[in-house]
Amino acid sequence: MPPGNCTLACMGWVLGWLMLLASMPSHAAERYVIAPQQSQLQFKAYSVFAKPLGKFRSFSGEILADAQQLSASQVRLVIEAQSIDTDNVKRDKHLRSEDFLFVDKYPTITFVSTAITGISPKYSAEGDLTMHGVTKRLTIPVTIEQRQNDIVVRGSVSLNRKEFGITYDALFNPVQDKVDVIFSIVGVKQ
């Protein structure tokens, strides 16, 4: 075969493959909206006389899940700080005050992922948690269950409240620095 014919044949072959690849469907991340009524966002704090299990009743956000390209996946969670609930009106009022969450100045707590790594079903969600006006980078171990119409993200993390500028101390009932957060977040496919 003369050299010119090989060049034309090779170009035809390359163009054919490019057209085939271009016609294949591209995979996009699936979008899920967080459903608070199906989710749980709890915390456990510790003091000498009490170890209350509390929760946040109001939160929102979304999950972008891409099983083919994990690095394209993202999580964004916005918690309404005012919605804190420990089943004790007096304690909840104190937790909303300047001594703790200072909800009048800092109405939301947010987590935005910067990277998700791992192998199904165990992953790590690295991201920025902003609370009380302070942003800290965290890595949270999670399990992810992707179902037909929803996705469930479960995990837990321990936080040091003082790292977020929450420094209240009481002489009578000292509050420990550690707060454990436990969550089961359900996202509904959009």
N, C-alpha and C positions, 0 to 999 in steps of 0.2 A: 504494500500500500504506500503510495507516495506520501511524503511528510505532510503536505497540506491537508490531505484527507484525514490523517490521524488527528491533526489539530482541530478540524471541524467536528470529527466524531467525538473527541474528548470534550469539546465545548458543549456539544449537544447533550452528552451524558451528564455533565455538571449542571447545565440548565434544567434538564429533566428532574434531577434530584432536588434542586432548589425549588422547583415548582411543586414537587410532591411534598416537601417539608413545609412549604408555605400553605398548602391546602389542608394540612393536618390541623385538627382543632387544638388551640392553645389552652393550657390549664391555668385557671385563675384561682386565686384564694377565695374561699367561701366566707361570707360575712354572717356573723351571728350577733344578735342583740341580747345583752344580758337581761335575764328575766328575774327580777328580785323576788317575786312571789314563789319561785321555784328554787331559789338560792338561799344559802346561809352564809353570813359573814359574822363570825363570833370572835370574842377575845376573852382571855382570862387574865385578871390582874391579881396581885398578891399584896396583902398587908397583914399585920399581926392578928387582927380580929376578923378579917374577911378575905375570901378568895372568890369574888363575884365572877360569874360567867355572864358576860354582856353580849350585846349584838348591836349592829347598825341596821335600822329598818329601811333606810332609803339609800339606794345606790343605783348607778346606771353605768353603761359602757358598751363596748363591743369587742368581739374577738374576730380576727381575720385568721383563718386556718388554711394553710396550704400544705397538704400532705406530701406533695411532690417537691416542694422547695421550702423546707422548714424555716430557712432564714427570712422568708417573706411573711411569716406568721407574726401577728402582733396582738397584744392585749392592752386595752385602755379601760380603767375602772375609775369612776368618780363616786366618792362616798359623801353624803351629806352629814357633816359632823354633828349637826343638831339632832340627828335621828338616833343618837346613842341611847341605849336602853339597858339598864341593869335590874329592872323590876324594883327600883327604889327611887322614888321621886326626888328626895333630898340629895341622894348621892348623884343622880343624873344631872341635877341642877349644878352641883359642884363640878362635875366633870366637864360641863359646858362652859364653865367660868374661866377667867384669866389664869387660875391656878393650873388648869389642865389644857383642854383643847382650845379655849378662847374662841368659841364659834362665831362671835360677833366680828372678830378680825379675820379669822381663818375659817370660812364656812365650809370648805371642802377638803377632803383628803384624797389624793390622786395617786394611782400607780399606772405608769406607762412603760411597757416593755421595750427593751432595746435589743434583746437577742433571746431566742428560744433554741435550746439545744437538747439533744438526747435521742433515745430510741424508744419507740412505743412499748409500753404505755408510760414510761418514766422519763420525765423531762426536767430541765431547769429553765426557769423564766428569770432572766436578768432584766432589771429595769430600775426606774427612778420612782421612789416613794416620796411624796411631798406631804408633810404634815406639820402644822403649827409654824408654817413659813420656812421650814427647813427641808431640803431635798437630799436624800441619801440613796446611793446605788445599792441594791439588794440582789441576791441570787436566791430564788425560792424554789425548792424542789416541789414538783407537781406531778400528778398523774392526769392524763387526758383520755377521756373516753369519747370518741366521735361516733355518734349514732346517725340514723337516717335524717332526722330533722332537727337534731340538737347536738350540743357538745357540752361535756361536763368536765370542769377543771377543779381538782381537789388538791389541797395542800395545807401546809402550816409553816409558820415562821415565828421566831422569837425576836422581839424588838426591845431596844433599850430606850425608854422614854426620854432619858436625859440627852441622848444624842439628837433628839428633835426639839431640844430647848424646853422640855416639860420638866421642871426642876422642883416642883412642890414637894415639901417634906413636912410631916406632922410629928410632933413630939409624942402625942398620945397614941396614935395608930400609924406608925411609919409605913409608907408605901414603898414596896420594892421597885427597883428600876425596870425589871423584866416584865414584859407583857407578851403573852402568847396569843397569836392570831391563828384561827382555824377557819378554813373556808371551803365551801362547795358551791361553785359558781356554774349556773346553767345558762348557756347561750342558745337562743332559738334561731334557726336558719332563716335568713331573709331572701 
